[in-house]
Amino acid sequence: MSVEQLLRESLHRADDYDPSPDLFARVQRSIEEDRAHRRRMRWVRFAVAAGIAVVVAYLAVMAETVDGAVTWPWWSLELLTTAVMLVIVVVLGPLIRRFGRIYAADVFRANPPTGDRFLALLDIAYYLVFLAMILTTVSTSPRRAWLGPDGLTSYLEHASMRLGDLLLFMGLLHSVTIVILPVLGLVFADGWRRLPPDATAPDHAGPDG
């Protein structure tokens, strides 16, 4: 068979090719995910712009002029810092859970419901720990340095320390969780393998059922 005949036969087979419906499903799902991603990004940009506008408006309302210099009461800055920390906790919580769900599904592959319950418990611990951290770092009275000539600079150092400690603590705890979670998954998987087959059956009703 000549090269020309081989080429003609190959082109003829390509014309008779019937695409797999799974390919169209994957392409359609990819398009839908891309649209959802663009919607999320628009929402994120809108939320960031709205947050910046709220902060600027708040600072404009709370601003005071002392000896020709613009400054802010210490309690207004403390309130703003606490609000920013709360927003960080509330925003990062669902984001961490979204990516953690995939990780937990791989770790608890032997029993996926255990991974879901573990993530629910982690959510409770997440909010309790970081809300407690925010409350314990709130100042209810001004420090002496905040009332001096360089009070604004001193308070900004305090605020950056609070925000930095929060982010550092969040990173450390989640790093520890990432390391420990596979160990827990192995322990649970080993425990499930040791159970008798009827104990892991979906219709198992227990000793009284």
C-alpha positions in Angstrom: 0.0 0.0 0.0 1.4 3.4 -1.0 1.9 6.4 1.2 -1.0 8.2 -0.6 -3.4 5.3 0.1 -2.4 5.2 3.7 -3.0 8.9 4.1 -6.3 8.7 2.3 -7.4 5.8 4.6 -6.3 7.7 7.7 -8.3 10.8 6.7 -11.3 8.7 5.9 -11.1 7.1 9.4 -10.9 10.6 10.9 -14.1 11.6 9.1 -15.9 8.6 10.6 -14.8 9.4 14.1 -17.7 9.8 16.5 -16.6 11.9 19.5 -17.2 10.5 22.9 -20.1 12.1 24.9 -17.9 12.1 27.9 -15.6 14.6 26.1 -18.5 17.0 25.6 -19.5 16.6 29.2 -16.0 17.4 30.4 -15.8 20.5 28.1 -19.2 21.7 29.3 -18.2 21.2 32.9 -15.0 23.1 32.3 -16.9 26.0 30.7 -19.3 26.1 33.6 -16.5 26.0 36.1 -14.8 28.9 34.2 -17.9 30.9 34.4 -18.3 30.2 38.1 -14.7 31.2 38.6 -15.3 34.5 36.8 -18.4 35.2 38.9 -16.4 34.5 42.1 -13.6 36.8 41.0 -16.1 39.6 40.2 -17.6 39.1 43.6 -14.2 39.2 45.3 -13.2 42.4 43.5 -16.5 44.0 44.5 -16.1 42.9 48.1 -12.6 44.2 48.3 -13.6 47.5 46.8 -16.6 47.8 49.1 -14.4 47.0 52.1 -11.8 49.6 51.2 -14.6 52.2 50.7 -16.1 51.3 54.2 -12.6 51.7 55.8 -11.9 55.0 54.1 -15.4 56.3 55.1 -14.9 55.1 58.7 -11.5 56.8 58.9 -12.9 60.0 57.4 -15.7 60.1 60.0 -13.4 59.4 63.0 -10.6 61.7 62.0 -9.7 64.5 64.3 -7.4 67.5 63.9 -5.1 68.1 66.8 -2.5 71.0 66.6 -2.9 71.0 62.8 -2.3 67.3 62.4 -4.9 64.7 61.5 -5.2 61.8 64.0 -7.7 59.3 65.2 -8.8 58.3 68.7 -7.1 55.1 69.9 -10.4 53.3 70.5 -11.6 53.9 66.9 -8.4 52.4 65.5 -8.7 49.5 68.0 -12.2 48.9 66.8 -11.1 49.0 63.2 -8.3 46.5 63.8 -10.6 44.1 65.6 -13.1 44.3 62.8 -10.4 43.6 60.2 -9.3 40.6 62.2 -12.8 39.3 62.4 -13.2 39.7 58.6 -10.0 37.7 58.0 -11.2 34.9 60.2 -14.7 34.8 58.6 -13.4 35.0 55.0 -10.5 32.5 55.3 -12.6 29.9 57.1 -14.8 28.9 54.2 -11.8 29.2 51.8 -9.7 26.8 53.9 -12.6 24.4 54.2 -13.2 24.5 50.4 -9.6 23.3 49.7 -9.5 21.1 52.8 -12.5 19.1 51.7 -10.5 17.7 48.7 -7.6 17.0 51.0 -9.7 15.3 53.6 -11.5 13.2 50.9 -8.1 11.8 49.9 -7.0 11.2 53.4 -10.2 9.5 54.6 -10.8 7.6 51.4 -11.7 4.4 53.3 -14.6 6.2 55.0 -15.6 9.6 53.4 -18.3 10.5 56.1 -15.5 10.4 58.7 -13.7 13.1 56.7 -16.8 15.3 56.6 -17.4 15.0 60.3 -13.7 15.7 61.0 -13.9 18.9 58.9 -17.1 20.0 60.8 -15.2 19.6 64.1 -12.2 21.5 62.7 -14.6 24.3 61.7 -15.8 24.6 65.3 -12.3 24.5 66.7 -11.2 27.1 64.0 -13.7 29.7 65.0 -13.4 29.1 68.8 -9.6 29.4 68.7 -9.3 32.5 66.6 -12.2 34.3 68.1 -10.7 33.7 71.5 -7.4 35.0 70.2 -9.0 38.2 68.9 -10.9 38.8 72.2 -7.8 38.3 74.3 -5.8 40.8 72.3 -8.3 43.6 72.5 -7.2 46.6 74.5 -9.8 48.3 76.7 -7.6 51.2 77.8 -5.0 53.2 75.9 -1.3 52.6 76.4 0.8 55.6 77.4 2.7 55.6 74.1 -0.6 55.9 72.2 -1.3 59.2 73.9 2.1 60.8 73.2 3.3 62.8 70.1 4.0 59.6 68.2 0.8 57.9 69.4 -0.4 57.0 65.9 2.9 55.4 64.9 3.0 53.4 68.2 -0.6 52.2 67.7 0.1 51.1 64.1 2.9 49.0 65.3 0.5 47.4 67.9 -2.1 46.8 65.2 0.4 45.3 62.8 1.6 43.0 65.6 -2.0 41.8 66.3 -2.6 41.1 62.6 0.7 39.4 62.1 0.2 37.2 65.2 -3.2 36.2 63.9 -1.9 35.2 60.5 1.1 33.5 61.9 -1.0 31.5 64.3 -3.4 30.5 61.6 -0.6 29.4 59.3 1.1 27.3 62.0 -2.1 25.6 63.1 -3.1 24.7 59.6 0.5 23.5 58.8 0.2 21.2 61.8 -3.2 20.0 60.7 -1.9 19.2 57.2 0.9 17.1 58.7 -1.3 15.3 61.3 -4.3 14.6 59.1 -2.7 11.9 57.0 -1.6 10.1 60.2 -5.2 10.2 61.4 -6.4 8.9 58.0 -4.0 5.9 58.3 -5.2 5.2 61.8 -8.9 5.3 60.7 -8.2 3.2 57.6 -6.4 0.6 59.6 -9.2 0.5 62.1 -11.8 0.0 59.3 -9.8 -2.8 57.8 -9.7 -4.6 61.1 -13.6 -4.5 61.5 -15.6 -7.5 60.3 -17.3 -7.0 56.9 -20.8 -6.8 58.4 -19.8 -4.0 60.7 -18.9 -1.7 57.8 -22.0 -2.6 55.7 -24.3 0.4 54.9 -27.4 -1.4 56.2 -25.7 -2.4 59.5 -28.2 -1.6 62.2 -26.1 -2.4 65.3 -26.4 -5.1 67.9 -30.1 -4.2 68.6 -31.2 -3.9 65.0 
